[in-house]
Amino acid sequence: MLVPLDRALLEGDPHALALRFDLPHGEPWGWALAQALLSAHALARTLARAEPPGLLALVEEELTRLRELRERLRERHPLADLGVRPASSGEWAALKALEEGGARDLARVYREHGRAPFVCHAAFVWNDRLEPVPHPEPAELGDLVGYAHQKKELVRLAERFLSGKPVPPTLLYGARGSGKSTAARALLSAFAERGLRFVELFPEGLFYLPELYEELRGLPYRFVLFLDDLALDPGDERTAKLKSLLEGSLFARPANTWILATTNRRNLVRETWADREGPAAWDTEEELRSLADRFGVVITFPPFDRERYLKAVAHHLGRPLDERIQEAALRFAAQGRGFSGRTARHFAELFG
């Protein structure tokens, strides 16, 4: 087989495979085998680049065996229910290649749709390995009140990126709670259907970023590599690692990736009072600024004022504010929370 299938597939509980799809035609085993094809990573990488005749012949044989296996499974488990989500266009294409096509059709699926898990998911996290996020936190650009220019610029960059043009590493800089992270995550909601994928990088994952680059290189998707709330300590090895990977590393960043980060710190790296004094102060300041300099685009989110805050409250509540609600919203902000988009959202959640 192209991919080892659990013996439970043939001998036991149909749920043992842990494959979950929404199957409108009630034929889950066909989808299970199509998913097996999409999980054949080595085969997908090879056929996406070339179609060696000998390998195509072997794939034709395997497709025949998979079809025979599907017929046996259909007899034993004709209506097994594995469904919790709609199938993606890539899964439909893999099933069609299994049902009606041949090895060249499967090669076309790999070129156009890639492989699992990218065919099935749009959001991921990366530490030392890639993990899909089945249910990402929803975010919409419309939820950002008072930042029309910033949203327009971010969408312009995303459109450029999706058109195949390069976009330099981009930094969203602004006050706490101003909506930087929401703006970044909203790109996934806006552009996932056009092939955008979103990978959130945890700090420790910076050490393994070259491995992620090789995982994503050549796939038919465009990947936002997202670093949220970026602030590193002086002397932290992750600072040097990120600087070299942004610019100056031997590891070439794939053309289908765009680094997007947020911070509320001007210099990104936390300063100490000792950094500001003594003969080496200038060198320290240059080192602290050198990471920020590697971001070719900076989009600034200015802090909320009273007017913008109240507009955000009205937006999240979905109605104009009467005097009573306005006073309550201002008291809520005055209790140490301050004016911000986050405060407005929290107020609406509590009092809406």
Phi, psi and omega in degrees: 000153177294323179228131178300130177253137180302138180299337178298336177301322182266333193248341190222219185296126179297340179280353184297338180287340180060031173263131186230115179222158173267113190245097186295339182258007175066036181232068188293332183290329173299319179292323178300318181286324174299320177296324177299319177298318181290340180269000179278080191296316181297317178296317181298316180298318182292309184289336177292334181265322185205170181231074180300129183305318181297319179292321178300320179296318178295321179295321177302318179296317182293323178297322177297317179295320180295321178296319178297319178296320180298320180298319179294319180293324180297325179290323185277322184227070187291334186230031179299134185262109179242017196262128169224354180209156177293147176286146179278168179297327178294322178291321175300316182295320179294320178295320179295321177297323178291319185283314194238341190255201180220199185297321180292326176295322178293320177300322178295323176300315181295321180292320187272330187239351182076217186217174174292146004270002187290333177292329190260338186226154179248343183239141183215160168238150182229122170244275168246002174205163183271126180237125177293151174247099185298326183230080181293150178300123182291143177210139182232140178299331179295343179281351179270111183262131174086010181235047184300316181296316181296318179296318180298318181292319180294318177295320178300317179295319179296318178297318177298315181298315181292337178281358178096002180270152181288147174231126181292161175309136189238136181243128173260113187243133177176181184292160176303137175075010183281348176109014182299311182294321177299317180299317180295312183292333180295338177299326180294314179299322185283329192232006180301322181294342179261012174099010177281137175236151189234122180238113176274128182262126171277154186306317181294337180291347178299330180291339184249016184298324176302325177294321177295319178305315181291329178294323186267341186299130175086353179286151184277037178231166177245125190249123168274121176261111194252126174244113185265140175054057186285120175199115185243153182276147175304136180085351178294128181299334181294332179297309179296322180296314181295319179301315182290328180283331176289323183196124174106006180268154173290340181277114180286128176288131181300148182293341181265024177235148179223120179275125181230126184228156173239151175201153169247017179244131183298321185261359180070322183259133182293125176271154168246165179298328179296331179293339187266359186232161174092171186294339182265011185299320182296316179299319180296317180297319179297320178296318180296325182275343188294332178290315179298327182295341182278354174269116185286338180230132175236123176249121186263133176251101182294157182293156178289144166250182183300316183295315181294322179299313181293326175296321179293320177300312180299321179298312183290328177283337180077024180200158176296155182268127170276176185298321182295313181292323179298315179297320179296319180295321179292320176298319181300317179292327184286347182278042176088358184270327181078173179277120176197163175297324179296316178299318179299317180294317180296320178298314181297324179294325183277326190240002179287000000 
